[in-house]
Amino acid sequence: MATIINDRSMFGYAPASGTSILMRHADWLFLDMVLSAKPEWTNLVETGTFYGLTSLYLGIVAKLRGGQLHTFDNVDQRKREVARAWPDCIHFCHEDILESANGELMRWLKKPYTFAFFDNGHKVAEVVMYAKFLPVGSGFVVHDCGVEWQEKDIAYPIKAYNFDKHMEDVALELGTSCRAYVRQNESASVSP
């Protein structure tokens, strides 16, 4: 079972040349469980499009909910065959989100019923810069916990902006490197 959970493929797509699927099955399963628990999240945002496979998955979720996905990356590396499969509710945004917190990403993060998937090049910076703008009831998942970052690295913004861990027991049981958080209420210390 561990081999299956650690495998890196999705939709039967596992290209022979290069590693273009950076999420393991445990990550996909956890992401699906988090989103299933929050059907009200219709505004989806992704940082770190990379080859676009996670965007495809999130776009299908958005389409089924009558929502949309805005996915951000500073370099367009989308695989042609994957991008062709994207539903029309996916919008690729060419933006360096780590350069400035005043771009197009901000517009979408501030909308109600938002879910953000932070999976760009510097997850801690993404959480520190952007989590505070998510409305109450919104949430996010951060990829690569224990690989690129540790939970203590984002402890301050989680506490300061009133986020609670979401489905932590499931994450630990699955062995996923994703962690989920939901904003419970507004904090007095939020600055634009």
Rosetta silent file (secondary structure, phi, psi, omega in degrees, C-alpha in Angstrom):
SEQUENCE: MATIINDRSMFGYAPASGTSILMRHADWLFLDMVLSAKPEWTNLVETGTFYGLTSLYLGIVAKLRGGQLHTFDNVDQRKREVARAWPDCIHFCHEDILESANGELMRWLKKPYTFAFFDNGHKVAEVVMYAKFLPVGSGFVVHDCGVEWQEKDIAYPIKAYNFDKHMEDVALELGTSCRAYVRQNESASVSP
SCORE:     score description
SCORE:     0.000 S_00000001
   1 L     0.000  -38.867 -178.912    0.000    0.000    0.000 S_00000001
   2 H   -60.047  -35.714  178.369    2.840    2.427    0.796 S_00000001
   3 H   -63.785  -41.613  179.319    4.125    2.090   -2.770 S_00000001
   4 H   -66.044  -45.962 -178.913    0.727    3.061   -4.166 S_00000001
   5 H   -63.220  -32.284 -178.226    0.338    6.019   -1.788 S_00000001
   6 H   -89.918   -6.342  179.894    3.838    7.242   -2.695 S_00000001
   7 L   -64.276  152.587 -178.812    3.384    6.801   -6.453 S_00000001
   8 L  -120.274   85.985  174.669    3.370    9.953   -8.585 S_00000001
   9 L  -153.107  163.921  177.257    0.699    9.763  -11.249 S_00000001
  10 E  -160.652  143.428 -179.593   -2.795   11.149  -11.815 S_00000001
  11 L    56.599   27.576 -177.425   -5.555   10.591  -14.378 S_00000001
  12 L    70.026   15.652 -176.004   -3.456    7.712  -15.726 S_00000001
  13 E  -107.720  113.664  177.329   -0.862   10.307  -16.737 S_00000001
  14 L  -145.127   83.453 -175.288    2.733    9.557  -15.807 S_00000001
  15 L   -57.469  140.289 -178.331    5.072   10.919  -18.504 S_00000001
  16 L   -72.050  -29.485 -176.823    8.159    8.834  -19.168 S_00000001
  17 L  -101.066  110.497  176.302   10.428   11.844  -19.639 S_00000001
  18 L    83.536  162.254  177.445   11.057   13.846  -16.509 S_00000001
  19 L   -97.166  100.095  179.489    9.148   14.184  -13.257 S_00000001
  20 L  -105.726   -2.824  177.766    6.177   16.361  -14.062 S_00000001
  21 L  -115.252  106.442 -172.651    3.927   15.049  -11.329 S_00000001
  22 L  -100.658    2.331  176.918    5.210   16.275   -8.019 S_00000001
  23 L  -106.546  140.370  177.465    2.289   15.196   -5.835 S_00000001
  24 L   -88.337  165.584  179.101    1.972   11.707   -4.425 S_00000001
  25 H   -58.054  -36.285  177.554   -1.309    9.795   -4.240 S_00000001
  26 H   -60.924  -37.073  178.683   -1.509   10.545   -0.512 S_00000001
  27 H   -67.562  -44.950  178.715   -1.393   14.268   -1.371 S_00000001
  28 H   -60.348  -46.280 -177.778   -4.133   13.925   -4.009 S_00000001
  29 H   -61.708  -44.681  179.408   -6.327   11.929   -1.646 S_00000001
  30 H   -63.972  -45.928  179.163   -5.913   14.449    1.175 S_00000001
  31 H   -57.486  -43.435  178.915   -6.586   17.406   -1.127 S_00000001
  32 H   -63.300  -41.360  179.477   -9.746   15.675   -2.350 S_00000001
  33 H   -65.940  -41.886  178.133  -10.917   14.993    1.220 S_00000001
  34 H   -61.305  -48.514 -178.713  -10.335   18.613    2.280 S_00000001
  35 H   -66.982  -35.053  177.309  -12.253   19.954   -0.717 S_00000001
  36 H   -64.168  -32.461  179.968  -15.068   17.425   -0.229 S_00000001
  37 H   -76.082  -14.096 -177.172  -15.511   18.673    3.329 S_00000001
  38 L  -130.368   68.668 -177.477  -15.909   22.281    2.124 S_00000001
  39 L   -64.719  -16.714  179.131  -18.278   22.321   -0.879 S_00000001
  40 L   -73.357  -15.345  179.119  -18.860   26.055   -0.387 S_00000001
  41 L   -75.240  102.471 -178.596  -15.322   26.819   -1.595 S_00000001
  42 L  -111.583  -17.108  177.389  -16.009   27.824   -5.208 S_00000001
  43 E   -99.767  103.056 -176.382  -13.246   30.384   -5.743 S_00000001
  44 E  -105.269  140.618 -178.717  -10.060   28.340   -6.074 S_00000001
  45 E  -132.748  135.822  178.866   -6.556   29.786   -6.278 S_00000001
  46 E  -129.117  133.405  171.678   -3.322   27.916   -6.926 S_00000001
  47 E  -107.712  130.415 -178.607    0.232   29.205   -6.674 S_00000001
  48 L    92.198   69.275 -178.374    2.783   27.245   -8.655 S_00000001
  49 L   -63.105  -42.651 -175.944    1.088   25.965  -11.825 S_00000001
  50 L    51.776 -121.791 -176.743    4.205   24.108  -12.998 S_00000001
  51 L   -84.342   -9.594  171.522    3.056   21.541  -15.611 S_00000001
  52 L    94.832    6.248 -178.202   -0.635   22.113  -14.829 S_00000001
  53 H   -73.056  -42.532  175.681   -1.799   18.713  -13.621 S_00000001
  54 H   -64.320  -35.512  176.029   -2.893   19.927  -10.180 S_00000001
  55 H   -60.432  -40.970  178.407   -4.548   22.834  -11.999 S_00000001
  56 H   -59.908  -48.185  179.039   -6.502   20.312  -14.070 S_00000001
  57 H   -60.199  -51.283 -178.940   -7.723   18.572  -10.924 S_00000001
  58 H   -63.093  -34.763  177.851   -8.614   21.861   -9.173 S_00000001
  59 H   -65.495  -38.447  176.428  -10.284   23.121  -12.341 S_00000001
  60 H   -64.483  -42.797  176.325  -12.521   20.064  -12.476 S_00000001
  61 H   -58.667  -48.845 -179.449  -13.474   20.688   -8.835 S_00000001
  62 H   -59.894  -44.665 -178.858  -14.200   24.348   -9.629 S_00000001
  63 H   -61.376  -44.856  179.743  -16.241   23.426  -12.728 S_00000001
  64 H   -63.098  -27.011 -178.924  -18.347   20.911  -10.809 S_00000001
  65 H   -94.821   -1.479 -176.608  -19.078   23.605   -8.199 S_00000001
  66 L    75.583   22.835 -178.201  -19.874   26.344  -10.695 S_00000001
  67 L  -109.374 -155.404  179.523  -16.720   28.198   -9.653 S_00000001
  68 E  -149.272  160.986  176.829  -13.366   29.049  -11.143 S_00000001
  69 E  -123.563  131.624  169.811   -9.655   28.510  -10.637 S_00000001
  70 E  -113.628  120.832 -178.311   -6.949   31.119  -11.038 S_00000001
  71 E  -115.990  135.252 -170.771   -3.504   29.536  -11.142 S_00000001
  72 E  -119.664  135.785  172.289   -0.327   31.596  -10.870 S_00000001
  73 E  -155.895  150.770 -179.676    3.245   31.018  -11.967 S_00000001
  74 L   -86.165  -11.303  176.824    6.075   33.293  -13.051 S_00000001
  75 L  -133.909  133.700  179.043    7.088   30.915  -15.873 S_00000001
  76 L   -85.334  102.464 -179.395    4.685   29.120  -18.183 S_00000001
  77 L  -114.181   14.756 -175.609    5.793   25.465  -18.026 S_00000001
  78 L   -58.641  137.281  174.074    2.401   23.891  -18.710 S_00000001
  79 L   -74.861  132.291 -176.279    2.451   20.635  -20.629 S_00000001
  80 H   -55.262  -46.591 -176.843    0.489   21.099  -23.856 S_00000001
  81 H   -66.538  -30.061  177.962   -1.517   17.893  -23.456 S_00000001
  82 H   -75.768  -47.530 -179.428   -2.451   18.808  -19.892 S_00000001
  83 H   -61.434  -33.810  177.743   -3.412   22.429  -20.681 S_00000001
  84 H   -64.241  -26.324 -178.707   -5.603   21.226  -23.567 S_00000001
  85 L   -85.779   -7.766 -178.086   -7.602   19.181  -21.059 S_00000001
  86 L   -62.984  136.237  171.648   -8.261   22.168  -18.794 S_00000001
  87 L   -69.100  163.023 -175.441  -11.914   23.142  -18.415 S_00000001
  88 L   -70.022   -4.234  178.864  -12.841   26.703  -19.427 S_00000001
  89 L   -88.892    2.172  178.872  -13.069   27.820  -15.785 S_00000001
  90 E   -96.558  132.786  179.543   -9.259   27.729  -15.370 S_00000001
  91 E  -124.285  114.657  176.455   -7.348   30.974  -15.821 S_00000001
  92 E   -82.479  129.348 -179.471   -3.536   30.893  -16.032 S_00000001
  93 E  -119.468  117.030  179.714   -1.993   34.072  -14.637 S_00000001
  94 E   -83.809   98.782 -175.301    1.623   34.854  -15.479 S_00000001
  95 L  -153.979  137.322  173.730    2.738   36.600  -12.282 S_00000001
  96 L   -87.366   95.582 -173.564    5.643   36.402   -9.850 S_00000001
  97 L   -71.453  -15.705  178.593    3.615   36.237   -6.663 S_00000001
  98 L   -86.985  -13.004 -179.468    6.709   36.401   -4.460 S_00000001
  99 L   -77.435  -37.679 -176.774    7.803   39.714   -5.964 S_00000001
 100 L  -152.929  141.557  177.403    4.803   41.724   -4.804 S_00000001
 101 L   -95.357   25.642 -178.369    1.692   41.145   -2.727 S_00000001
 102 L  -121.229   17.566 -175.965   -0.263   43.661   -4.803 S_00000001
 103 L   -92.274 -160.612 -177.643   -0.909   41.748   -8.013 S_00000001
 104 H   -61.503  -31.987  179.521   -3.799   39.812   -9.519 S_00000001
 105 H   -55.308  -41.180 -178.678   -3.495   37.099   -6.864 S_00000001
 106 H   -58.340  -41.419 -178.212   -4.736   39.532   -4.214 S_00000001
 107 H   -56.674  -40.357 -175.969   -7.943   40.154   -6.142 S_00000001
 108 H   -84.965  -30.625  179.482   -8.874   36.479   -6.026 S_00000001
 109 H   -66.762  -31.300 -175.035   -7.707   35.681   -2.494 S_00000001
 110 L   -80.615   -6.764 -178.664  -10.002   38.313   -0.955 S_00000001
 111 L   -74.896  149.783  177.444  -13.181   36.850   -2.479 S_00000001
 112 L   -63.891  157.057  176.300  -15.597   34.898   -0.257 S_00000001
 113 L    58.270   45.351 -177.629  -15.515   31.092   -0.288 S_00000001
 114 E   -97.893  139.019  169.920  -11.888   30.942   -1.344 S_00000001
 115 E  -121.042  127.634  177.492   -9.617   27.931   -1.239 S_00000001
 116 E  -113.859  137.727  174.126   -5.911   28.494   -1.881 S_00000001
 117 E  -113.706  105.873 -178.146   -3.389   25.799   -2.725 S_00000001
 118 E   -89.520  109.998 -176.447    0.081   27.127   -1.909 S_00000001
 119 L  -149.309   34.575  178.266    2.603   25.143   -3.939 S_00000001
 120 L   -87.644 -162.463 -174.333    4.966   27.706   -5.461 S_00000001
 121 L   -73.924  -16.834 -177.716    8.704   27.933   -4.890 S_00000001
 122 L  -144.655   85.146 -172.407    8.622   29.266   -1.307 S_00000001
 123 H   -58.898  -40.499 -179.332    5.652   27.967    0.671 S_00000001
 124 H   -62.202  -45.821  178.712    6.477   29.790    3.911 S_00000001
 125 H   -61.748  -38.662  179.166    6.657   33.159    2.129 S_00000001
 126 H   -61.589  -46.627  179.935    3.351   32.413    0.379 S_00000001
 127 H   -64.450  -46.656 -178.808    1.585   31.719    3.679 S_00000001
 128 H   -61.567  -43.051 -176.716    3.158   34.745    5.404 S_00000001
 129 H   -75.665  -34.315 -164.902    2.333   37.094    2.513 S_00000001
 130 H  -118.704  -25.329 -175.444   -1.124   35.868    1.560 S_00000001
 131 H   -58.650  -35.896 -176.871   -2.998   33.843    4.198 S_00000001
 132 H   -62.691  -17.184 -178.432   -4.022   36.980    6.096 S_00000001
 133 H   -90.669   -9.405  178.835   -6.117   38.135    3.120 S_00000001
 134 L   -70.233  134.397  178.793   -8.355   35.068    3.013 S_00000001
 135 L   -68.666  161.757  175.513  -11.871   35.811    4.303 S_00000001
 136 L   -56.716  136.917 -178.611  -13.369   34.051    7.318 S_00000001
 137 L    91.123  -14.832  177.141  -14.510   30.561    6.335 S_00000001
 138 L   -83.833  170.310 -178.953  -11.910   30.309    3.600 S_00000001
 139 E  -157.191  177.734  179.354   -8.947   28.004    3.804 S_00000001
 140 E  -150.965  158.378  171.384   -5.752   26.771    2.267 S_00000001
 141 E  -121.415  138.194  175.377   -3.551   23.752    1.826 S_00000001
 142 E  -114.466  131.179 -178.807    0.243   24.000    1.767 S_00000001
 143 L   -90.914  157.131  171.596    2.216   21.287   -0.022 S_00000001
 144 L    75.439   31.484  173.745    5.597   19.807    0.965 S_00000001
 145 E   -65.460  133.930 -178.256    5.378   19.897    4.787 S_00000001
 146 L    84.394   -8.817  179.102    8.415   18.117    6.177 S_00000001
 147 L  -110.566  -57.721 -179.354   10.168   18.460    2.826 S_00000001
 148 L  -107.087  -15.920 -178.802   10.453   22.199    2.119 S_00000001
 149 E  -154.090  162.236  177.057    8.983   23.614    5.324 S_00000001
 150 L  -118.726  154.287 -178.061    8.022   22.674    8.888 S_00000001
 151 H   -58.140  -32.231  178.407    4.801   23.573   10.706 S_00000001
 152 H   -63.671  -24.238 -179.119    6.730   25.793   13.114 S_00000001
 153 H   -66.911  -25.460 -179.347    7.741   27.927   10.105 S_00000001
 154 H  -116.070   15.335 -177.520    4.153   29.123    9.636 S_00000001
 155 H   -60.470  -39.947 -178.004    3.029   29.067   13.287 S_00000001
 156 H   -63.297  -54.347 -179.194    2.916   32.863   13.586 S_00000001
 157 H   -63.954  -30.955  178.624    0.549   33.617   10.673 S_00000001
 158 H   -62.950  -46.531 -179.946   -1.650   30.645   11.593 S_00000001
 159 H   -73.708  -46.822 -175.189   -2.128   31.980   15.122 S_00000001
 160 H   -62.331  -32.114 -175.832   -2.126   35.715   14.292 S_00000001
 161 L  -109.767   19.717  171.110   -4.799   35.411   11.614 S_00000001
 162 L    57.978   51.158  172.652   -6.999   32.871   13.426 S_00000001
 163 E  -100.051  144.144  172.982   -6.551   29.775   11.314 S_00000001
 164 E  -111.181  147.880  173.049   -7.242   26.322   12.694 S_00000001
 165 E   -64.078  142.465 -178.131   -5.654   23.121   11.473 S_00000001
 166 E  -123.364  123.377  177.015   -8.132   21.224    9.345 S_00000001
 167 L    58.061   37.660 -179.457   -8.191   17.417    9.106 S_00000001
 168 H   -61.238  -40.063  179.790   -4.737   17.109   10.673 S_00000001
 169 H   -60.745  -37.709  178.084   -5.448   13.563   11.863 S_00000001
 170 H   -67.187  -43.467  179.204   -6.263   12.527    8.285 S_00000001
 171 H   -58.546  -45.226 -178.769   -3.071   14.151    6.959 S_00000001
 172 H   -67.384  -40.594 -179.985   -0.957   12.281    9.493 S_00000001
 173 H   -65.845  -40.177  179.327   -2.702    8.964    8.888 S_00000001
 174 H   -73.369  -25.329 -175.823   -2.292    9.249    5.110 S_00000001
 175 L    78.027   26.018  179.562    1.328   10.370    5.409 S_00000001
 176 L   -76.437  155.036  174.449    0.714   13.314    3.079 S_00000001
 177 L   -95.415   13.454  176.034    3.060   16.288    2.886 S_00000001
 178 L   -98.078  146.651  173.320    0.012   18.592    2.652 S_00000001
 179 E  -132.655  141.811 -175.892   -1.439   20.505    5.591 S_00000001
 180 E  -116.614  147.988 -179.571   -4.812   22.284    5.651 S_00000001
 181 E  -143.179  143.828  178.438   -5.995   25.365    7.553 S_00000001
 182 E  -127.368  136.001 -179.173   -9.345   27.175    7.802 S_00000001
 183 E   -81.679  123.384 -174.997   -9.834   30.785    8.924 S_00000001
 184 L   -89.243  -40.495  177.601  -12.195   30.922   11.890 S_00000001
 185 L  -159.558  167.528 -177.396  -12.626   34.665   12.420 S_00000001
 186 L   -69.669  147.057  175.741  -11.139   38.039   11.578 S_00000001
 187 L  -111.755  151.886 -178.277   -8.087   39.170   13.527 S_00000001
 188 L   -73.112  -17.169 -172.699   -7.400   42.715   14.629 S_00000001
 189 L   -93.854    7.560 -178.832   -3.823   42.571   13.395 S_00000001
 190 L   -72.800  129.876  175.740   -4.534   42.143    9.668 S_00000001
 191 L  -121.757  144.353 -177.828   -2.959   44.843    7.550 S_00000001
 192 L   -67.410    0.000    0.000   -3.547   45.287    3.804 S_00000001
